Amino acid sequence: MFYLGTQTINSQGHLEIGGCDALELAQTFATPLIVMDEAHIRSQMRAMKAAFEAQNVEMQVIYASKAFPCLAISKIAAQEGLWIDVASAGELLTALRADFPAERIVFHGNNKSREELEMAVGARIGRVIVDNLGELEMLDEIAGEAGVSQPIMLRLTPAVDAHTHRLIQTGRIDTKFGFNIDGGAARRGVEIALGKKNLELLGVGCHIGSQILDAPFFTLAARLMVEFLAQIRDELQVEFPELDLGGGLGIRYLPEQAPPAMEDYAATLIGTVRENLEKFGLQLPILSIEPGRSLVGEAGTTLYSVGTIKEIPNVRTYVSVDGGLSDNPRPALYEAKYFAINASKAGEEQAKTVAIAGKHCETDVLIEAAQIANPERGDIIAVYATGAYNYSMASNYNRFRRPAVVLVSDGEADLIIERESLEDVLSHDLIPERLRQSEAVGV
């Protein structure tokens, strides 16, 4: 049996998460329901920190909150001593409302607005990761008006073609993100940034993609970044105190997947950095990484209720559930694969091959060939590893309500995001006065 985090089968033969019976959670909070395993989140955060501390480097572990941005998860990250990465005014406000220390907030994004930069400078956040020259100029002006020196780093594009889905490759030469090293844009960006009197350039960073399962892509990016540091030292006589190596470490969506262990990931990455720093005679800077999915992804389990079951002889059995595309768009976007069990019959053999289908006006298939125990209407289906880029990418497609989220630990379940009501879905709709007439008027 495949388990993640604290998942197990209890004496009733039901799936249990964080000491809570999945069927009782579904009955109490209704479905679809995202269940977040607090113990597993904390364990992953601590393991990531420990893996790099074992390498004897000064390290900043920065939670990429886009994976799951909410007050409770942000609070956990703060309690565990992490930094946090935000990529919008909404994510920044979430971190601030969770009382995240502003000096440990890092702001990313390829097209930050003036409003967002003013908000970041006003909050005195720790780092703005500058993506382009236009942003550099605007941020310098904003910091000057505020009378502060804003710490920044530059995002570079190292031209690493990581083997992951093309829509989550972000370090290729052909990307909207950052200053390309090839062609000289990165060097020029550094030179201009060093001349800005209201900005303090602390270093450079990169991010090559997401759900990466092969360590060589991380080490290649690290080598290219150190080579760039050597170029800047030689040409501009500057050694930066910080280097951000980005995130992207993958997780187990399926039993057969095997991402690098955190200890191996840290040892390989830091080993590459040290080797290349020594090669070029550079000092070891403060390093940072930006994990998101690897901290919260496996901690999430989505519970659905079974509705319609359609048997097509010699073709397929469709098991329709009460969610789908609106709470998990990743199968449609990225052809993402997931694992599921019949949580109502977790103790039985999961032997029937079915398609787990959503209820939206699309083909909306979450899993094309899931192995589950014989399904019946009302059973609870559990889809694993939905803690990253599920709720954060959820929508109101077909006017569905976004699901509730509960945090479970030691047999207790706390609601951390309320289920939207139908009134919530309609709350921003308006009817212009000219449409309020009872009959259509010719135009």
N, C-alpha and C positions, 0 to 999 in steps of 0.2 A: 504494500500500500504506500502511496506517495503522500507525505505530509510536509507541510511548511510551518515553521514557527511552532506554536503550541497546539496545532491541530492534532486531534486524536479521535478515537471512537470510544464513546462512553458505554456504560452498562446497558443502556436502552438500544444500543446499536445505531445511535445517531452520531453525526459529526459534532465534535465539540471544539470550540476555539476559545482560548483564554479562560478555560474552566466554565464556559457557557454553552449550553445545548443549542445547536443551530436552529432546531425546530421551535424552541421556546423563544429565541430571539426573533424569529420570523413571526410568531404569534403575537409577541409583545409590540414589536415595532413595525410590522407589516413588511411586505416585499414590493419591489426590489429593495434590498438592504445591503449596504456595504459595511462589512465588519472589519475593523482595524485592530490588530493584535498588538497591544501596547508593549508587552514584554519583548516581542520580536523586534519592534522598532527600536527600543532602547538597546537591545542586544546588538543589533546591526550598527547602530551609532557608536557604541562603545568598542565594538570589534574593529571598526574602521579606524578609530582614533588609536587603539592599541597597536594595530598593525603598523602604522607609521611611526608611532613612538618607539617601537622596537628597532627601528632603523636609525635611531639617534639623530633625528633631524628636527628642526623647529618647524612645526606643521600647523596649518589652518585647515580644518575640515569644514567645508562650506556646504550646508544642505541646500540643494537646488530645489527651491520650494515649488517650482512649476510642476513637479511630480505630483504633489498633493498640497496645495496651499489652503490652510485653514488655521484658525486660532489655536486649536488644541495641539496639532502637530508642530506648529511653530513654537508653542510653549515647551513641548518636549525637547525640541532641538536646542532651545535656549538652556533648559535645565541640564542637558547633557554637555554643555560647553561648546557647542558647535557655533559656527558662523551661519549666516543664511544669505542665499542668493535670490534676488527678486528681479522680475523682468517687466514690471508694469506698475502704474500708480496703485492699482488694486492689490497687487502682491506686496508692495511696500507698505500700504496702509494696514494690511493684515499683520505683517511682522510688527509694526509699531503698536497696533492695538493689542497684540499678544505680549507687549512689554519687552520685546526683543531689544537688547542693548544696541542702540543706533550705531555705535562704533564697530559692531560686528555684522553690519548689513552691507551687502555688495549688490550693486545695481547693474544688470546687464541689459542688452537690447540693441538692435541694429538701427532703430528709428525712434529714439526717445524724443518726446515732445518737450517744448520749453516748460510746460506746466509740470511734467514729471521731473525734469532736472531741477526746477525751482523747489519742488517738494523734497527732493533728495538733499539738496544743499541746505534747505531750511531745517531739515531733521538732523543735519550734521552726521550723515551716514559715513561708514568707514571707508568705502571705496566706490567710485563710479568707474565701470569698465567702459572706456571710450571706444566706440566702434568705427568712427570715421572723422574726417577733418571738420565737417560741418558741425558735428556735435562738440568737437574740441573747442571750436571758436565760441559756440553758444555757451558752453559750460564755463569757459574762462570769463565771459562777460557776466554771467549770473553770479559766479563766485565773487567777482570784483564788486558787483552791486551790493552783495551781502557782506562784504568786508571780511571774507574768509579765504583761507587757502585750502582748496578741496583736494584730498588725496585721490589719485586716479591710477589706473593701469590701462594699457592699450591691448585690445584683443587683436591677435595676429592670426593669419590664415597660413598654416604650414604646408598646405597642399598634400594632405594625407588622405587617401581614398580608403577609409575604413570599410571593412566588409560587413555592412548592415544594410537595412532597407534604404533605398536612395533618398527617401523623404526625411530621413533622420541622419544623413551624412552632412556634417556642418564644417568640416575642415578641408574640403576639396578646394582646388584652385578656383573652380567655378561655383562660387557661393556668394550670397548676399552679405555674409558676415565678415567684419574685420578688415584689417590692413594686410594685404597679401605680402608675404616675404619675397616671393618671386616677383621681379619687376621693380622692386625698390620702394613700394608704397609704405611698407612697415618702417624702413629706415627713415624715410621722409617724415612719417608721422611722429617718430621718436624725436627727431630734430626739432620739429615745430613745437611739440609738447614741452620740451625742455626750455623753450623760450617763453612759455606762458607764466606770467608772474603770479597769477591767482590759482595755479594748479601745481600740485606736487606729484610728479611722475615717480611712482614707486617701483614700477616694473612692467612686465608684459605677461600675457597669458594666451592660451588657446583652448579650443574645445573641438574635438574631431568628429563627434557623433554620439549616438545613444544605442543601448542594448548591444554593446560590443563584447564578444566572448573570446577574442583572441588578443593576448597580451602584446604581441609584436607591434600592433598598430599604436598602442600607447607609448612603447619605447621608441618607435620611429619619431613620433611627434616630439617626445622629450629630447631626443638627439638634435632634431632640427631647431628646437627652441634654444638649446644651449649654444649651438653654432651661431645663432643670431645674436645671442648675448655677447659672444666673443667678437663678432663683427662690430657691434656697437662699442665695445671696449676699445677695439683697435682704431676705429674711425672717429669716434666722438669722445673717447677718453672717459667713458661713464660705465660704472658697474652698478647694476640695479640691486636693491636689497631684497626684492621679492620676485618670485616666478610662480605663475598659476598654471597648473598642468591640466585643468579642466576635469570633466567627469566622463560618464558614458559606460561605466562598468555594467555588464548585463546581469540578468537574474535567471532563475529557473522557472520558466513558464510551463515546461514539460519535463517529465521525469528524466528523459534522456539528455537534457541540456546540462552542460557543466561549465559554468563561468569560472574564471580563475578564483581561487580562494583569496580572501582579502590579504592574508599574510604573504602569499606568493605575488599578488598584484603589487603590494607595497615594496617588497624586496626587489622585484624586477624593475619597477619604475625608478626607485631611488638608486638602485645599482647603476642603471643607465645614466641617470643624472650625474652621479658622482664620477663615474668613469669619464664622461665627456667634460665635466668641469675641470678635472685633473688634466685632461688632454690639452685644454686651452689655458690652463693656469688661472682659472677663475675661482673666487671664493664661493662657498655654499650659501645661497640666499635662503630666506624664509620661503618655504614652499607651501602651496595650497592646492587642494583638489576640490571638485564640486560634485560629489555624489548625490543623486536624488533617488532614482529608481532602485538602486542597490540598497538603500536604507529603508524604503517604505513599500516597495513593490510586492514582495512576498508576504508582507504583513496583512494585505487586503484579501478578503474573500467576499464575493458578491452572492447573496442568496436570492433565488427566484422561486416563484411558485409555478408549478406545471399546470397548464391549461389544456388546450387542444392537442391531441395526439393523432397524427395522420400517418397511416400505414400505406405505402405504395409497394405492392408485392414485387419482389425481385429488384426493387430499386432502392428505396430508402424509407426510414421512419423519421418523421419530423416531430420533435417534442417542442411545442411552443411554450415560452415562458412570458412572464408579465413585464419584461424589460427588453433590453437589447441595444439597438443603435444609439438611442438617446443617452444611455448611461455608460456605454462602452463602444465608441466609434472605431477603436483600433483595428478590429478585424476588417472593416470596410476600408479604412485608410491605408493600413500597412500590411494587410493579409496576416495580421498577428494571430498566433496560435495559442490556445488556452487548454487547460485541463479541467475536467469537471467530474463530480461524483453525484450520485443520488444521496443527499445528506440524510434523507428519511430512512434509507436502507444502507447506511455506510458499512454496516457489518456484513452485508451480503456481497456475493461476488458481483463485481461491476463488469458484466459480460455482454450486455446488449449494446450493439452499435447503433447510435442514433445521431441525427443532426439536432443540435440545440438551436432553435430558431427564436428570434425576437418577434414582437407584435407590431412592428412598424410597417409603413407602406413602401417597403423595399424588399429585396430578397432577405436582407437582415438575418444572416446566419452567424451566430456567435462561434459555434464549433461545428465543423462539417461532419466529423466522425468521432464522437465521444463514446467512451465505453462506460456505461452506467448500469446500475441494477434496474431491473424491470420497472419502467416508469408508470405511474398512475396519476390521474388528475388530483391536484392538491399536494403532491410530493414536493419537497424542497430540493432544488438543484443548487449545488455550491460550485461556483467557478473560482478557481484559485488565482492567486497572484494578480489581483486587481487593485492593488494599493497605489499604483503609479499611473498617471495619465488616463485614468478612467473618470473619476469624479471631476478632475480638473479640466477634462475635455467634454464633459456632459453638456447636453443641450436640451431645448424644449421642442425638438422636432416632433411633429404631429401633436403639438401642444401637450406633450408628456410632462409630468412633474419630475424635477430632479429628485433622486432618491435620498432617503435619510442615511446618515452615517453614525455608527456606534463604535465606541472605543471599549474593548473588553480587556479585563485583567483580573486574575485570581477570582473568577466567578462573578465579577461585577460587570455590568454593561451600562455605559453612560452615553447618552445622546450627545454627539458633538456637532452634528449638522442636522437641522430639522428637515423633514420632507417638505417640499414645496406644496402649497395648497393650490387648488384650481384658481382661486382668487389671486394668488401670487403670480401665476402664469399670465393672467389678464391685467395685472396691476399697472402696466405702463401703456396699455392700449388707449387711444383717444379717438373719438368720432368728431370730425369737424362740424361746426354748426350747419354748414350748407348741406351736410348729408343726413341731418336729423329729420328732414321732411318725410312724411309717410309714403310718398310716391316718388318715383324717379322723375327727375327734371331733365329735359333735353339740353344738350350742350352744343 
